[in-house]
Structures are given as structure tokens and as C-alpha cells.
């Protein structure tokens, strides 16, 4: 995904009140989009999304983005 596509998606999610985290810390769409693009371009790490749903009604509450080391195949 391109930076602008990711940024647009994340801004929409944040506007809906969904909390965004990058490696365990609350973050902004710009920082997450930038990190995603850097990881993609270097190829040594990827970013994994973890969707956190409300236990009460199953709606999306948070998305956690974590660096994941890509294996050397």
C-alpha cells in the first residue's frame, strides 16, 4: 500500500474513535503510515495489525500495529 492510502485509511479509523497504537504506544496515522512504508521498502520488517474488539458488542475499538521481523528464506 502507498503512504497516502494507508494515511487516509488510518485517519478515517481515528475519526471513528478507534485507538491506534504502534509497538505498544498510542500513535498518530502519520507515524504509522510512515513506519509501514519504511518497513515495506527495506524488507527486513513488516507491520502486523492486531484488531481489538469490544467484549460488550464486538465493535472495533483499537488497532495495534507491531513490527515483525521477516524471515530470511
PDB file with one MODEL, atoms N, CA, C and O in Angstrom:
MODEL        1
ATOM      1  N   UNK A   1       0.841  -1.197   0.000  1.00  0.00           N
ATOM      2  CA  UNK A   1       0.000   0.000   0.000  1.00  0.00           C
ATOM      3  C   UNK A   1       0.874   1.245   0.000  1.00  0.00           C
ATOM      4  O   UNK A   1       1.956   1.261   0.587  1.00  0.00           O
ATOM      5  N   UNK A   2       0.407   2.252  -0.645  1.00  0.00           N
ATOM      6  CA  UNK A   2       1.131   3.524  -0.694  1.00  0.00           C
ATOM      7  C   UNK A   2       0.833   4.346   0.557  1.00  0.00           C
ATOM      8  O   UNK A   2      -0.204   4.181   1.200  1.00  0.00           O
ATOM      9  N   UNK A   3       1.760   5.225   0.879  1.00  0.00           N
ATOM     10  CA  UNK A   3       1.649   6.067   2.069  1.00  0.00           C
ATOM     11  C   UNK A   3       0.286   6.757   2.155  1.00  0.00           C
ATOM     12  O   UNK A   3      -0.371   6.691   3.194  1.00  0.00           O
ATOM     13  N   UNK A   4      -0.140   7.409   1.093  1.00  0.00           N
ATOM     14  CA  UNK A   4      -1.405   8.167   1.119  1.00  0.00           C
ATOM     15  C   UNK A   4      -2.614   7.266   1.363  1.00  0.00           C
ATOM     16  O   UNK A   4      -3.551   7.660   2.057  1.00  0.00           O
ATOM     17  N   UNK A   5      -2.596   6.070   0.801  1.00  0.00           N
ATOM     18  CA  UNK A   5      -3.699   5.130   1.014  1.00  0.00           C
ATOM     19  C   UNK A   5      -3.788   4.718   2.478  1.00  0.00           C
ATOM     20  O   UNK A   5      -4.868   4.709   3.069  1.00  0.00           O
ATOM     21  N   UNK A   6      -2.657   4.384   3.044  1.00  0.00           N
ATOM     22  CA  UNK A   6      -2.614   3.979   4.455  1.00  0.00           C
ATOM     23  C   UNK A   6      -3.030   5.147   5.337  1.00  0.00           C
ATOM     24  O   UNK A   6      -3.832   4.981   6.257  1.00  0.00           O
ATOM     25  N   UNK A   7      -2.492   6.318   5.063  1.00  0.00           N
ATOM     26  CA  UNK A   7      -2.800   7.507   5.853  1.00  0.00           C
ATOM     27  C   UNK A   7      -4.294   7.813   5.824  1.00  0.00           C
ATOM     28  O   UNK A   7      -4.888   8.096   6.865  1.00  0.00           O
ATOM     29  N   UNK A   8      -4.894   7.759   4.659  1.00  0.00           N
ATOM     30  CA  UNK A   8      -6.330   8.022   4.532  1.00  0.00           C
ATOM     31  C   UNK A   8      -7.139   7.013   5.341  1.00  0.00           C
ATOM     32  O   UNK A   8      -8.066   7.385   6.060  1.00  0.00           O
ATOM     33  N   UNK A   9      -6.786   5.743   5.219  1.00  0.00           N
ATOM     34  CA  UNK A   9      -7.483   4.693   5.970  1.00  0.00           C
ATOM     35  C   UNK A   9      -7.382   4.931   7.472  1.00  0.00           C
ATOM     36  O   UNK A   9      -8.382   4.860   8.186  1.00  0.00           O
ATOM     37  N   UNK A  10      -6.171   5.215   7.947  1.00  0.00           N
ATOM     38  CA  UNK A  10      -5.955   5.393   9.378  1.00  0.00           C
ATOM     39  C   UNK A  10      -6.644   6.645   9.920  1.00  0.00           C
ATOM     40  O   UNK A  10      -7.157   6.634  11.040  1.00  0.00           O
ATOM     41  N   UNK A  11      -6.659   7.709   9.145  1.00  0.00           N
ATOM     42  CA  UNK A  11      -7.351   8.928   9.574  1.00  0.00           C
ATOM     43  C   UNK A  11      -8.849   8.680   9.715  1.00  0.00           C
ATOM     44  O   UNK A  11      -9.477   9.191  10.642  1.00  0.00           O
ATOM     45  N   UNK A  12      -9.422   7.903   8.808  1.00  0.00           N
ATOM     46  CA  UNK A  12     -10.850   7.569   8.899  1.00  0.00           C
ATOM     47  C   UNK A  12     -11.134   6.738  10.150  1.00  0.00           C
ATOM     48  O   UNK A  12     -12.128   6.958  10.842  1.00  0.00           O
ATOM     49  N   UNK A  13     -10.255   5.792  10.424  1.00  0.00           N
ATOM     50  CA  UNK A  13     -10.429   4.966  11.618  1.00  0.00           C
ATOM     51  C   UNK A  13     -10.320   5.804  12.888  1.00  0.00           C
ATOM     52  O   UNK A  13     -11.118   5.650  13.813  1.00  0.00           O
ATOM     53  N   UNK A  14      -9.336   6.683  12.928  1.00  0.00           N
ATOM     54  CA  UNK A  14      -9.148   7.543  14.087  1.00  0.00           C
ATOM     55  C   UNK A  14     -10.352   8.467  14.274  1.00  0.00           C
ATOM     56  O   UNK A  14     -10.759   8.726  15.407  1.00  0.00           O
ATOM     57  N   UNK A  15     -10.919   8.962  13.184  1.00  0.00           N
ATOM     58  CA  UNK A  15     -12.088   9.838  13.252  1.00  0.00           C
ATOM     59  C   UNK A  15     -13.299   9.096  13.826  1.00  0.00           C
ATOM     60  O   UNK A  15     -14.194   9.718  14.398  1.00  0.00           O
ATOM     61  N   UNK A  16     -13.328   7.780  13.676  1.00  0.00           N
ATOM     62  CA  UNK A  16     -14.410   6.969  14.239  1.00  0.00           C
ATOM     63  C   UNK A  16     -14.177   6.649  15.710  1.00  0.00           C
ATOM     64  O   UNK A  16     -14.986   5.967  16.338  1.00  0.00           O
ATOM     65  N   UNK A  17     -13.068   7.143  16.257  1.00  0.00           N
ATOM     66  CA  UNK A  17     -12.774   6.929  17.670  1.00  0.00           C
ATOM     67  C   UNK A  17     -11.970   5.676  17.956  1.00  0.00           C
ATOM     68  O   UNK A  17     -11.846   5.268  19.111  1.00  0.00           O
ATOM     69  N   UNK A  18     -11.426   5.064  16.922  1.00  0.00           N
ATOM     70  CA  UNK A  18     -10.625   3.861  17.094  1.00  0.00           C
ATOM     71  C   UNK A  18      -9.205   4.267  17.481  1.00  0.00           C
ATOM     72  O   UNK A  18      -8.579   5.099  16.824  1.00  0.00           O
ATOM     73  N   UNK A  19      -8.713   3.661  18.560  1.00  0.00           N
ATOM     74  CA  UNK A  19      -7.377   3.966  19.071  1.00  0.00           C
ATOM     75  C   UNK A  19      -6.348   3.243  18.210  1.00  0.00           C
ATOM     76  O   UNK A  19      -6.506   2.062  17.903  1.00  0.00           O
ATOM     77  N   UNK A  20      -5.303   3.951  17.825  1.00  0.00           N
ATOM     78  CA  UNK A  20      -4.217   3.391  17.020  1.00  0.00           C
ATOM     79  C   UNK A  20      -2.952   3.332  17.856  1.00  0.00           C
ATOM     80  O   UNK A  20      -2.562   4.321  18.476  1.00  0.00           O
ATOM     81  N   UNK A  21      -2.307   2.164  17.872  1.00  0.00           N
ATOM     82  CA  UNK A  21      -1.057   2.003  18.609  1.00  0.00           C
ATOM     83  C   UNK A  21       0.029   1.465  17.696  1.00  0.00           C
ATOM     84  O   UNK A  21      -0.234   0.649  16.811  1.00  0.00           O
ATOM     85  N   UNK A  22       1.240   1.925  17.916  1.00  0.00           N
ATOM     86  CA  UNK A  22       2.414   1.422  17.207  1.00  0.00           C
ATOM     87  C   UNK A  22       3.397   0.909  18.246  1.00  0.00           C
ATOM     88  O   UNK A  22       3.916   1.681  19.053  1.00  0.00           O
ATOM     89  N   UNK A  23       3.650  -0.380  18.224  1.00  0.00           N
ATOM     90  CA  UNK A  23       4.549  -1.036  19.191  1.00  0.00           C
ATOM     91  C   UNK A  23       4.212  -0.697  20.634  1.00  0.00           C
ATOM     92  O   UNK A  23       5.094  -0.364  21.425  1.00  0.00           O
ATOM     93  N   UNK A  24       2.926  -0.786  20.972  1.00  0.00           N
ATOM     94  CA  UNK A  24       2.501  -0.629  22.356  1.00  0.00           C
ATOM     95  C   UNK A  24       2.259   0.791  22.822  1.00  0.00           C
ATOM     96  O   UNK A  24       1.949   1.007  23.994  1.00  0.00           O
ATOM     97  N   UNK A  25       2.391   1.763  21.939  1.00  0.00           N
ATOM     98  CA  UNK A  25       2.187   3.156  22.332  1.00  0.00           C
ATOM     99  C   UNK A  25       1.164   3.802  21.406  1.00  0.00           C
ATOM    100  O   UNK A  25       1.183   3.586  20.195  1.00  0.00           O
ATOM    101  N   UNK A  26       0.273   4.597  21.989  1.00  0.00           N
ATOM    102  CA  UNK A  26      -0.698   5.322  21.190  1.00  0.00           C
ATOM    103  C   UNK A  26       0.054   6.167  20.168  1.00  0.00           C
ATOM    104  O   UNK A  26       1.039   6.828  20.497  1.00  0.00           O
ATOM    105  N   UNK A  27      -0.419   6.137  18.932  1.00  0.00           N
ATOM    106  CA  UNK A  27       0.296   6.818  17.864  1.00  0.00           C
ATOM    107  C   UNK A  27      -0.671   7.523  16.930  1.00  0.00           C
ATOM    108  O   UNK A  27      -1.889   7.406  17.066  1.00  0.00           O
ATOM    109  N   UNK A  28      -0.110   8.251  15.987  1.00  0.00           N
ATOM    110  CA  UNK A  28      -0.882   9.019  15.014  1.00  0.00           C
ATOM    111  C   UNK A  28      -0.834   8.342  13.653  1.00  0.00           C
ATOM    112  O   UNK A  28       0.115   7.616  13.356  1.00  0.00           O
ATOM    113  N   UNK A  29      -1.839   8.568  12.827  1.00  0.00           N
ATOM    114  CA  UNK A  29      -1.856   7.963  11.495  1.00  0.00           C
ATOM    115  C   UNK A  29      -0.585   8.237  10.690  1.00  0.00           C
ATOM    116  O   UNK A  29      -0.091   7.346   9.998  1.00  0.00           O
ATOM    117  N   UNK A  30      -0.055   9.446  10.771  1.00  0.00           N
ATOM    118  CA  UNK A  30       1.134   9.807  10.001  1.00  0.00           C
ATOM    119  C   UNK A  30       2.342   8.943  10.389  1.00  0.00           C
ATOM    120  O   UNK A  30       3.085   8.482   9.523  1.00  0.00           O
ATOM    121  N   UNK A  31       2.528   8.732  11.685  1.00  0.00           N
ATOM    122  CA  UNK A  31       3.671   7.946  12.159  1.00  0.00           C
ATOM    123  C   UNK A  31       3.535   6.481  11.751  1.00  0.00           C
ATOM    124  O   UNK A  31       4.518   5.849  11.364  1.00  0.00           O
ATOM    125  N   UNK A  32       2.334   5.949  11.837  1.00  0.00           N
ATOM    126  CA  UNK A  32       2.117   4.551  11.478  1.00  0.00           C
ATOM    127  C   UNK A  32       2.280   4.358   9.976  1.00  0.00           C
ATOM    128  O   UNK A  32       2.907   3.390   9.546  1.00  0.00           O
ATOM    129  N   UNK A  33       1.730   5.257   9.175  1.00  0.00           N
ATOM    130  CA  UNK A  33       1.856   5.159   7.717  1.00  0.00           C
ATOM    131  C   UNK A  33       3.322   5.247   7.303  1.00  0.00           C
ATOM    132  O   UNK A  33       3.773   4.502   6.432  1.00  0.00           O
ATOM    133  N   UNK A  34       4.057   6.155   7.925  1.00  0.00           N
ATOM    134  CA  UNK A  34       5.482   6.318   7.604  1.00  0.00           C
ATOM    135  C   UNK A  34       6.258   5.039   7.969  1.00  0.00           C
ATOM    136  O   UNK A  34       7.082   4.562   7.187  1.00  0.00           O
ATOM    137  N   UNK A  35       5.988   4.496   9.151  1.00  0.00           N
ATOM    138  CA  UNK A  35       6.667   3.272   9.585  1.00  0.00           C
ATOM    139  C   UNK A  35       6.351   2.110   8.647  1.00  0.00           C
ATOM    140  O   UNK A  35       7.229   1.314   8.315  1.00  0.00           O
ATOM    141  N   UNK A  36       5.110   2.021   8.229  1.00  0.00           N
ATOM    142  CA  UNK A  36       4.700   0.961   7.319  1.00  0.00           C
ATOM    143  C   UNK A  36       5.468   1.052   6.000  1.00  0.00           C
ATOM    144  O   UNK A  36       5.958   0.043   5.494  1.00  0.00           O
ATOM    145  N   UNK A  37       5.570   2.235   5.458  1.00  0.00           N
ATOM    146  CA  UNK A  37       6.270   2.422   4.180  1.00  0.00           C
ATOM    147  C   UNK A  37       7.764   2.153   4.299  1.00  0.00           C
ATOM    148  O   UNK A  37       8.362   1.581   3.388  1.00  0.00           O
ATOM    149  N   UNK A  38       8.369   2.553   5.399  1.00  0.00           N
ATOM    150  CA  UNK A  38       9.799   2.289   5.615  1.00  0.00           C
ATOM    151  C   UNK A  38      10.038   0.790   5.711  1.00  0.00           C
ATOM    152  O   UNK A  38      10.966   0.264   5.097  1.00  0.00           O
ATOM    153  N   UNK A  39       9.201   0.102   6.481  1.00  0.00           N
ATOM    154  CA  UNK A  39       9.355  -1.349   6.628  1.00  0.00           C
ATOM    155  C   UNK A  39       9.194  -2.057   5.289  1.00  0.00           C
ATOM    156  O   UNK A  39       9.951  -2.969   4.959  1.00  0.00           O
ATOM    157  N   UNK A  40       8.209  -1.630   4.532  1.00  0.00           N
ATOM    158  CA  UNK A  40       7.949  -2.241   3.237  1.00  0.00           C
ATOM    159  C   UNK A  40       9.123  -2.034   2.275  1.00  0.00           C
ATOM    160  O   UNK A  40       9.489  -2.939   1.524  1.00  0.00           O
ATOM    161  N   UNK A  41       9.704  -0.839   2.307  1.00  0.00           N
ATOM    162  CA  UNK A  41      10.786  -0.543   1.367  1.00  0.00           C
ATOM    163  C   UNK A  41      12.079  -1.270   1.727  1.00  0.00           C
ATOM    164  O   UNK A  41      12.839  -1.647   0.834  1.00  0.00           O
ATOM    165  N   UNK A  42      12.340  -1.471   3.009  1.00  0.00           N
ATOM    166  CA  UNK A  42      13.578  -2.139   3.426  1.00  0.00           C
ATOM    167  C   UNK A  42      13.457  -3.653   3.381  1.00  0.00           C
ATOM    168  O   UNK A  42      14.434  -4.351   3.113  1.00  0.00           O
ATOM    169  N   UNK A  43      12.254  -4.161   3.645  1.00  0.00           N
ATOM    170  CA  UNK A  43      12.013  -5.595   3.540  1.00  0.00           C
ATOM    171  C   UNK A  43      12.452  -6.453   4.709  1.00  0.00           C
ATOM    172  O   UNK A  43      12.177  -7.653   4.711  1.00  0.00           O
ATOM    173  N   UNK A  44      13.121  -5.892   5.703  1.00  0.00           N
ATOM    174  CA  UNK A  44      13.567  -6.711   6.829  1.00  0.00           C
ATOM    175  C   UNK A  44      12.482  -6.861   7.897  1.00  0.00           C
ATOM    176  O   UNK A  44      12.487  -7.829   8.656  1.00  0.00           O
ATOM    177  N   UNK A  45      11.567  -5.917   7.954  1.00  0.00           N
ATOM    178  CA  UNK A  45      10.462  -5.972   8.907  1.00  0.00           C
ATOM    179  C   UNK A  45       9.157  -5.733   8.170  1.00  0.00           C
ATOM    180  O   UNK A  45       9.119  -5.095   7.117  1.00  0.00           O
ATOM    181  N   UNK A  46       8.106  -6.253   8.743  1.00  0.00           N
ATOM    182  CA  UNK A  46       6.759  -5.967   8.284  1.00  0.00           C
ATOM    183  C   UNK A  46       5.986  -5.395   9.461  1.00  0.00           C
ATOM    184  O   UNK A  46       6.487  -5.369  10.585  1.00  0.00           O
ATOM    185  N   UNK A  47       4.800  -4.951   9.212  1.00  0.00           N
ATOM    186  CA  UNK A  47       3.963  -4.470  10.309  1.00  0.00           C
ATOM    187  C   UNK A  47       2.701  -5.324  10.339  1.00  0.00           C
ATOM    188  O   UNK A  47       1.987  -5.445   9.343  1.00  0.00           O
ATOM    189  N   UNK A  48       2.444  -5.912  11.503  1.00  0.00           N
ATOM    190  CA  UNK A  48       1.283  -6.760  11.700  1.00  0.00           C
ATOM    191  C   UNK A  48       0.203  -5.954  12.419  1.00  0.00           C
ATOM    192  O   UNK A  48       0.489  -5.207  13.354  1.00  0.00           O
ATOM    193  N   UNK A  49      -1.032  -6.115  11.971  1.00  0.00           N
ATOM    194  CA  UNK A  49      -2.160  -5.460  12.618  1.00  0.00           C
ATOM    195  C   UNK A  49      -2.841  -6.444  13.551  1.00  0.00           C
ATOM    196  O   UNK A  49      -3.022  -7.615  13.220  1.00  0.00           O
ATOM    197  N   UNK A  50      -3.211  -5.954  14.711  1.00  0.00           N
ATOM    198  CA  UNK A  50      -3.970  -6.745  15.675  1.00  0.00           C
ATOM    199  C   UNK A  50      -5.239  -5.950  15.981  1.00  0.00           C
ATOM    200  O   UNK A  50      -5.168  -4.859  16.547  1.00  0.00           O
ATOM    201  N   UNK A  51      -6.382  -6.487  15.614  1.00  0.00           N
ATOM    202  CA  UNK A  51      -7.656  -5.794  15.786  1.00  0.00           C
ATOM    203  C   UNK A  51      -8.241  -6.145  17.150  1.00  0.00           C
ATOM    204  O   UNK A  51      -8.418  -7.319  17.473  1.00  0.00           O
ATOM    205  N   UNK A  52      -8.538  -5.127  17.944  1.00  0.00           N
ATOM    206  CA  UNK A  52      -9.078  -5.312  19.288  1.00  0.00           C
ATOM    207  C   UNK A  52     -10.558  -4.938  19.258  1.00  0.00           C
ATOM    208  O   UNK A  52     -10.923  -3.803  18.950  1.00  0.00           O
ATOM    209  N   UNK A  53     -11.398  -5.916  19.584  1.00  0.00           N
ATOM    210  CA  UNK A  53     -12.841  -5.704  19.565  1.00  0.00           C
ATOM    211  C   UNK A  53     -13.378  -5.529  20.975  1.00  0.00           C
ATOM    212  O   UNK A  53     -12.809  -6.040  21.940  1.00  0.00           O
ATOM    213  N   UNK A  54     -14.475  -4.806  21.081  1.00  0.00           N
ATOM    214  CA  UNK A  54     -15.169  -4.626  22.348  1.00  0.00           C
ATOM    215  C   UNK A  54     -15.774  -5.957  22.774  1.00  0.00           C
ATOM    216  O   UNK A  54     -16.400  -6.646  21.969  1.00  0.00           O
ATOM    217  N   UNK A  55     -15.588  -6.315  24.031  1.00  0.00           N
ATOM    218  CA  UNK A  55     -16.184  -7.551  24.537  1.00  0.00           C
ATOM    219  C   UNK A  55     -17.695  -7.420  24.665  1.00  0.00           C
ATOM    220  O   UNK A  55     -18.413  -8.418  24.612  1.00  0.00           O
ATOM    221  N   UNK A  56     -18.175  -6.203  24.830  1.00  0.00           N
ATOM    222  CA  UNK A  56     -19.597  -5.974  25.038  1.00  0.00           C
ATOM    223  C   UNK A  56     -20.416  -6.154  23.770  1.00  0.00           C
ATOM    224  O   UNK A  56     -21.446  -6.829  23.780  1.00  0.00           O
ATOM    225  N   UNK A  57     -19.950  -5.537  22.654  1.00  0.00           N
ATOM    226  CA  UNK A  57     -20.764  -5.588  21.441  1.00  0.00           C
ATOM    227  C   UNK A  57     -19.990  -5.981  20.181  1.00  0.00           C
ATOM    228  O   UNK A  57     -20.556  -5.982  19.088  1.00  0.00           O
ATOM    229  N   UNK A  58     -18.721  -6.310  20.320  1.00  0.00           N
ATOM    230  CA  UNK A  58     -17.941  -6.792  19.187  1.00  0.00           C
ATOM    231  C   UNK A  58     -17.501  -5.744  18.177  1.00  0.00           C
ATOM    232  O   UNK A  58     -17.041  -6.089  17.089  1.00  0.00           O
ATOM    233  N   UNK A  59     -17.637  -4.462  18.526  1.00  0.00           N
ATOM    234  CA  UNK A  59     -17.197  -3.414  17.603  1.00  0.00           C
ATOM    235  C   UNK A  59     -15.697  -3.175  17.747  1.00  0.00           C
ATOM    236  O   UNK A  59     -15.106  -3.436  18.795  1.00  0.00           O
ATOM    237  N   UNK A  60     -15.109  -2.681  16.689  1.00  0.00           N
ATOM    238  CA  UNK A  60     -13.678  -2.407  16.677  1.00  0.00           C
ATOM    239  C   UNK A  60     -13.358  -1.232  17.597  1.00  0.00           C
ATOM    240  O   UNK A  60     -13.936  -0.154  17.454  1.00  0.00           O
ATOM    241  N   UNK A  61     -12.433  -1.438  18.544  1.00  0.00           N
ATOM    242  CA  UNK A  61     -12.042  -0.387  19.489  1.00  0.00           C
ATOM    243  C   UNK A  61     -10.638   0.131  19.236  1.00  0.00           C
ATOM    244  O   UNK A  61     -10.383   1.332  19.331  1.00  0.00           O
ATOM    245  N   UNK A  62      -9.728  -0.781  18.914  1.00  0.00           N
ATOM    246  CA  UNK A  62      -8.323  -0.421  18.764  1.00  0.00           C
ATOM    247  C   UNK A  62      -7.699  -1.247  17.646  1.00  0.00           C
ATOM    248  O   UNK A  62      -8.157  -2.344  17.328  1.00  0.00           O
ATOM    249  N   UNK A  63      -6.643  -0.693  17.062  1.00  0.00           N
ATOM    250  CA  UNK A  63      -5.796  -1.463  16.157  1.00  0.00           C
ATOM    251  C   UNK A  63      -4.361  -1.266  16.630  1.00  0.00           C
ATOM    252  O   UNK A  63      -3.873  -0.142  16.741  1.00  0.00           O
ATOM    253  N   UNK A  64      -3.701  -2.383  16.905  1.00  0.00           N
ATOM    254  CA  UNK A  64      -2.307  -2.342  17.318  1.00  0.00           C
ATOM    255  C   UNK A  64      -1.443  -2.727  16.126  1.00  0.00           C
ATOM    256  O   UNK A  64      -1.683  -3.746  15.478  1.00  0.00           O
ATOM    257  N   UNK A  65      -0.448  -1.918  15.844  1.00  0.00           N
ATOM    258  CA  UNK A  65       0.500  -2.173  14.762  1.00  0.00           C
ATOM    259  C   UNK A  65       1.834  -2.522  15.409  1.00  0.00           C
ATOM    260  O   UNK A  65       2.371  -1.746  16.199  1.00  0.00           O
ATOM    261  N   UNK A  66       2.366  -3.693  15.071  1.00  0.00           N
ATOM    262  CA  UNK A  66       3.619  -4.141  15.668  1.00  0.00           C
ATOM    263  C   UNK A  66       4.596  -4.563  14.587  1.00  0.00           C
ATOM    264  O   UNK A  66       4.219  -5.181  13.591  1.00  0.00           O
ATOM    265  N   UNK A  67       5.878  -4.213  14.803  1.00  0.00           N
ATOM    266  CA  UNK A  67       6.924  -4.636  13.889  1.00  0.00           C
ATOM    267  C   UNK A  67       7.117  -6.149  14.013  1.00  0.00           C
ATOM    268  O   UNK A  67       7.132  -6.696  15.116  1.00  0.00           O
ATOM    269  N   UNK A  68       7.262  -6.809  12.878  1.00  0.00           N
ATOM    270  CA  UNK A  68       7.517  -8.245  12.848  1.00  0.00           C
ATOM    271  C   UNK A  68       8.696  -8.473  11.914  1.00  0.00           C
ATOM    272  O   UNK A  68       8.683  -8.040  10.762  1.00  0.00           O
ATOM    273  N   UNK A  69       9.707  -9.153  12.419  1.00  0.00           N
ATOM    274  CA  UNK A  69      10.893  -9.418  11.598  1.00  0.00           C
ATOM    275  C   UNK A  69      10.556 -10.443  10.525  1.00  0.00           C
ATOM    276  O   UNK A  69      10.018 -11.510  10.820  1.00  0.00           O
ATOM    277  N   UNK A  70      10.876 -10.113   9.281  1.00  0.00           N
ATOM    278  CA  UNK A  70      10.651 -11.022   8.166  1.00  0.00           C
ATOM    279  C   UNK A  70      11.715 -12.106   8.180  1.00  0.00           C
ATOM    280  O   UNK A  70      12.896 -11.823   8.382  1.00  0.00           O
ATOM    281  N   UNK A  71      11.296 -13.345   7.965  1.00  0.00           N
ATOM    282  CA  UNK A  71      12.290 -14.438   7.965  1.00  0.00           C
ATOM    283  C   UNK A  71      13.206 -14.354   6.738  1.00  0.00           C
ATOM    284  O   UNK A  71      12.828 -13.826   5.692  1.00  0.00           O
ATOM    285  N   UNK A  72      14.404 -14.881   6.896  1.00  0.00           N
ATOM    286  CA  UNK A  72      15.367 -14.945   5.781  1.00  0.00           C
ATOM    287  C   UNK A  72      15.215 -16.317   5.143  1.00  0.00           C
ATOM    288  O   UNK A  72      15.818 -17.283   5.610  1.00  0.00           O
ATOM    289  N   UNK A  73      14.438 -16.416   4.110  1.00  0.00           N
ATOM    290  CA  UNK A  73      14.157 -17.710   3.455  1.00  0.00           C
ATOM    291  C   UNK A  73      15.271 -18.067   2.558  1.00  0.00           C
ATOM    292  O   UNK A  73      15.233 -19.115   1.914  1.00  0.00           O
TER     293      UNK A  73
ENDMDL
END
